[in-house]
Amino acid sequence: MSISLGAFFWGEIRALFIPLQGIGFLQALLISLPWSTMIFVAVKFYLTQKHLKLEEQLRKQAEINLLHSQLNPHFLFNSLNTIASFARTQPTRCEDLVHDLAAVLRYSLSQSGLNQPKKSAPKEVWVKLSDELVILNKWCDIERSRFGDNLRINFDIDDDLLDKVVPAMLLQPLIENAIKHGKSTPLHIWITVRHDAQHMLFNVRDNGVGFDESYLINANNKHTSKEHRKLEQDKGAHFGLEITQARLELEAGARLEFSNTPEGGANVEFKLQLGS
């Protein structure tokens, strides 16, 4: 209506200065109708797309929050078993490990999507690699205390990557999976973080028995359906890896790559864009 009135009054004003016939109201209405329609459709399209984008962001954040909540009880259960083994024989050591676990839990809860502002985007809650490694080493100390000389964990990190940001609690489930499924004595796990011109390159490998061939085929198939992945989770097979895979896809658009080393051990790697 406002466009029609504007066209009508513009025609009348123009007729005062230029010897042309004014525009009638019906004519103004007919002129403005297609413009009004186009403007309405454009505004409606914009608002619809904005609403859909907001819904997608909320759905993505909800999935990330769910994955964080699934991961926390998983490593908590295993860590408590480790600490329990020292309760009677080495109470002082047990107390130290409880403090380590408390630090890990505090860090995990503070960095998870469940404890972040609702409007925070996934990359806004990433952490420095140096902070991640401090907490990861506390977790590794708990595991080393449990297995003693039967477990060796070595880190090899490029120093110039320590200030780069990564998703929180991402390497821990990869190491935990190696410990759970390595089945080798002594078990040796190597964690390396390197970089090329565009990416941070993460690698976790061990000298264990490696992955089953059937798991490698399904895990490395980019077209594997979410329903099939959910079925694998329900089976309890490599639960931490499945959650980490889902988190990587949602938070960084990246994927885990699985393989076995020439010696037979498991190898997991992924890369993150530098400057993320």
Buried (B, 14 or more C-beta within 10 A) or exposed (E): EEBBEEBBBEBEEEEEEEEEEBBEBEBBBEBBEEEBEEEEEEEEEEEEEEEEEEEEEEEBBEBBBBBBEBBBEBBBEBBEEBBEBBEEEEEEBBEBBBEBBEBBBEBBEEBBBEEBEEEEEBEEBBBBBEBBBEBBEBBBBBBBBBBEEEBBBEBEBBEEBBEBBBBBBBBBBBBBBBBBBBEBEEBBBBBBBBBEEEBBBBBBBBBBBBBBEEBBEBBBEEEBEEEEBEEBBEEEBBBBBBBBBBBBBBBBEBBBBBBBEEEEBBBBBBBBEEEB
